Amino acid sequence: FSFEDRPVTALLGLNGEGKTTFIKLLLGLLKPDKGNILIDGQNINALNERERSRLLSYVPQENDDSIIMSVSDFICMGGINRQDPFRGPDENDRKKALDILKELDALRLSNRRLETLSHGQRRLIYLARAIFQDSGIMVLDEPVSSLDLIRQHGFLSLLREYTQKENRRVVMSIHDPSLAYE
């Protein structure tokens, strides 16, 4: 299986058919029983977490409701693969986070606490964190699940604009073939 020539690859399938397992294998969270997963010629399971995070960013299927922090801090966590772990985000990181929020039309959320946001708003912030991470491939596990129809299309539109503008690749699982085609 190869998706190198596609900016967006959609994994379609019924519940329980292995989409999330495939994503976890791709991310290196699970190891394959046999064979290798190569990303840009590198065996994903031979890389440490920091190296993998430079290649792949991840938007999980579910938001973690236990995370209690500001939206800006959460987005800046996406840069942990290149930040000094003892220093944390600097002013350039904070400006970059605000720029991403502005592009996603979510600047109004910048001073909010993550735990106070609606589910749909958190999905957008998880996307902002993945964009901030600046990896070559964004992996999204059912990114539009539990969003209303208008927000599903808006989220996918933002994703399409981002991939075109930044020349990034996306792999995502999705249930609706018409949304996958979009």
C-alpha positions as CSV (number, residue, x, y, z in Angstrom):
1,F,0.0,0.0,0.0
2,S,1.3,3.4,-0.9
3,F,-0.2,6.9,-0.8
4,E,2.8,9.0,-1.7
5,D,1.2,10.7,-4.7
6,R,-2.0,11.7,-2.9
7,P,-2.4,14.8,-0.7
8,V,-5.3,13.2,1.0
9,T,-6.0,9.5,1.6
10,A,-9.3,8.5,3.1
11,L,-9.7,5.2,4.8
12,L,-13.3,4.0,4.4
13,G,-14.9,1.2,6.3
14,L,-17.5,0.0,8.7
15,N,-17.1,0.1,12.5
16,G,-14.7,-2.5,13.7
17,E,-13.1,-3.2,10.4
18,G,-9.5,-2.0,11.3
19,K,-9.3,1.7,10.4
20,T,-8.1,2.8,13.8
21,T,-5.8,-0.3,14.0
22,F,-4.3,0.7,10.7
23,I,-3.8,4.3,12.0
24,K,-2.1,3.1,15.1
25,L,0.2,0.9,13.0
26,L,1.0,3.9,10.8
27,L,1.8,6.0,13.9
28,G,4.0,3.4,15.4
29,L,1.7,3.0,18.4
30,L,1.3,-0.7,17.4
31,K,3.9,-2.9,15.8
32,P,3.0,-5.1,12.8
33,D,3.2,-8.8,13.2
34,K,5.2,-8.9,10.0
35,G,6.4,-6.5,7.4
36,N,7.5,-2.9,7.8
37,I,5.8,0.5,7.6
38,L,8.0,3.0,5.8
39,I,7.4,6.7,5.8
40,D,9.6,8.7,3.5
41,G,11.9,5.6,3.3
42,Q,12.2,5.3,7.1
43,N,10.9,2.3,9.1
44,I,8.5,3.9,11.5
45,N,9.1,1.3,14.3
46,A,12.9,2.0,14.2
47,L,12.3,5.7,15.1
48,N,11.9,7.1,18.6
49,E,8.8,9.2,19.5
50,R,10.5,12.5,18.8
51,E,11.6,11.4,15.3
52,R,8.1,10.0,14.5
53,S,6.5,13.2,15.7
54,R,8.5,15.1,13.1
55,L,7.0,12.9,10.3
56,L,3.5,12.4,11.7
57,S,1.0,14.5,13.6
58,Y,-2.2,12.9,15.0
59,V,-5.7,14.0,15.7
60,P,-7.4,11.1,17.7
61,Q,-10.9,10.0,17.3
62,E,-11.9,11.2,20.8
63,N,-11.0,14.4,22.6
64,D,-9.3,13.8,26.0
65,D,-11.7,15.5,28.4
66,S,-9.2,15.3,31.2
67,I,-6.8,17.9,29.7
68,I,-7.0,21.1,31.7
69,M,-5.0,23.9,30.2
70,S,-5.3,27.0,28.0
71,V,-6.0,26.6,24.2
72,S,-2.7,28.3,23.4
73,D,-0.7,26.0,25.7
74,F,-2.4,22.9,24.2
75,I,-1.6,24.1,20.6
76,C,2.0,24.8,21.6
77,M,2.4,21.3,22.9
78,G,2.4,20.3,19.2
79,G,5.9,21.7,19.0
80,I,7.4,19.6,21.8
81,N,9.4,17.6,19.1
82,R,11.5,20.7,18.5
83,Q,11.3,22.7,21.7
84,D,13.6,22.6,24.7
85,P,11.7,20.5,27.1
86,F,13.0,22.6,30.1
87,R,12.0,25.9,28.5
88,G,8.7,25.3,26.8
89,P,7.1,27.5,24.1
90,D,8.6,30.9,23.4
91,E,7.0,34.0,22.0
92,N,7.5,32.8,18.4
93,D,5.6,29.6,19.3
94,R,2.8,31.6,20.8
95,K,2.6,33.9,17.8
96,K,2.5,30.8,15.5
97,A,-0.3,29.3,17.6
98,L,-2.3,32.6,17.2
99,D,-1.7,32.7,13.5
100,I,-3.0,29.1,13.1
101,L,-6.1,30.0,15.1
102,K,-6.7,33.0,12.9
103,E,-6.4,30.9,9.8
104,L,-8.9,28.4,11.2
105,D,-11.2,31.3,12.1
106,A,-10.9,30.4,15.7
107,L,-8.9,33.2,17.2
108,R,-11.8,34.0,19.5
109,L,-10.9,30.8,21.4
110,S,-7.3,31.7,22.0
111,N,-7.8,32.9,25.6
112,R,-10.2,30.1,26.6
113,R,-9.5,27.0,28.6
114,L,-9.6,23.8,26.6
115,E,-12.0,22.1,29.1
116,T,-14.6,24.8,28.6
117,L,-14.9,24.3,24.8
118,S,-17.6,22.4,23.0
119,H,-16.7,19.1,21.4
120,G,-16.6,20.7,17.9
121,Q,-14.4,23.5,19.1
122,R,-12.0,21.0,20.7
123,R,-11.8,19.1,17.3
124,L,-10.7,22.4,15.7
125,I,-8.1,23.0,18.5
126,Y,-6.7,19.4,18.0
127,L,-6.4,20.2,14.3
128,A,-4.6,23.5,15.2
129,R,-2.2,21.5,17.4
130,A,-1.5,19.0,14.5
131,I,-0.9,21.9,12.2
132,F,1.4,23.5,14.7
133,Q,3.4,20.3,14.9
134,D,4.5,20.9,11.3
135,S,4.9,17.3,10.4
136,G,4.8,16.0,6.8
137,I,1.7,13.9,7.3
138,M,-1.3,14.5,9.4
139,V,-3.2,11.4,10.6
140,L,-6.8,12.0,11.6
141,D,-9.0,9.3,13.1
142,E,-12.6,10.1,12.2
143,P,-12.0,13.8,12.4
144,V,-15.7,14.8,11.7
145,S,-17.3,12.3,14.0
146,S,-20.0,13.9,16.2
147,L,-19.8,17.2,14.3
148,D,-23.0,18.5,12.8
149,L,-23.3,18.6,9.0
150,I,-22.3,22.2,8.6
151,R,-19.2,21.8,10.8
152,Q,-18.2,18.6,9.0
153,H,-18.0,20.4,5.7
154,G,-16.3,23.4,7.3
155,F,-13.7,21.2,9.0
156,L,-12.9,19.3,5.7
157,S,-12.8,22.6,3.8
158,L,-10.2,23.9,6.3
159,L,-8.3,20.7,6.0
160,R,-8.3,20.9,2.2
161,E,-7.1,24.5,2.2
162,Y,-4.3,23.6,4.6
163,T,-3.0,20.7,2.6
164,Q,-3.0,22.7,-0.6
165,K,-1.4,25.8,0.9
166,E,1.3,24.0,3.0
167,N,1.8,21.0,0.6
168,R,1.1,18.5,3.4
169,R,-0.3,15.0,3.2
170,V,-3.3,13.7,5.2
171,V,-4.4,10.2,6.0
172,M,-7.8,10.0,7.7
173,S,-10.5,7.5,8.5
174,I,-14.0,8.5,7.7
175,H,-17.4,6.7,7.4
176,D,-19.2,8.8,4.8
177,P,-18.1,8.2,1.2
178,S,-19.4,11.6,0.1
179,L,-17.4,13.3,2.8
180,A,-14.3,11.3,1.8
181,Y,-14.8,12.3,-1.8
182,E,-15.1,16.0,-0.8
